[in-house]
């Protein structure tokens, strides 16, 4: 269970930055919905299991030789890019493991992930459910039950507030790469300095941090500071050096979509 601290004033977060030889000096971030941090472990497991069941069925269909690829291209372009996408085609094959707790150094990436209702796997599972209906694909009985759970839970997440969780002073020893490898080979001072230089540097010309992503081995050992959607704009002053947020969004086409209207 995460230890949650609600932030009532964004300026509070500026006081939480601290330097340490064995910890990252910069905060690490996780974009999600409020429901994800308030559900019971049983509810979380029920939703997760249903999502995996749906994605697994979609993977079997994807590999069945029955996919009309021309139709799929059109459906993805016009209706839903997530239906039978790489999340499905690479299910159980990619380095990314759904269920692990992922963090990023990039504030923009964290905000983007908060738009996935039910997380990336929940959002993708829901897309498969809708795609099954649109394509007339009949799941087996167990997958059909799971699909109903996915649809029900997805709607609850969709109606839930977008948030970004900020973790300060994370130990280097508690971090793994996105692929699941420890970022430290040992705990020597020299290696810690090298790793910190690698991940703490990297402000680009827009003064935003490179998107380094990690798995956190024990999130329960840390306090997750909650930044609410209404404070996303103000958060740029904490997690980036961007001073003119409107100009920044305007100059980045992928940010200027309606979903970034905060």
Buried (B, 14 or more C-beta within 10 A) or exposed (E): EBEBBEBEEBEEBEEBEEEEEEBBBBBBBBBBBBBBBEBEEEEBEBBBEBBBBBBBBBBEBBEEEEEEEEEBEEBBEEEBEBBBBEBBEEBEEEEBEBEBBBBBBBBBBBBBBBBBBBBBBBBBBBBBBBBBEEBEBEBEEEBBEBBEBBBEBBEBBBEBEBBBBBBBBBBBBBBBEBEEEBBBEEEEEEBBEEBBEEBBEBEEEEEBBBBBBBBBBEBEEBBBBBBBBEBBBBBBBBBBEBEEBEEBBEEEEEBBEEEBEB
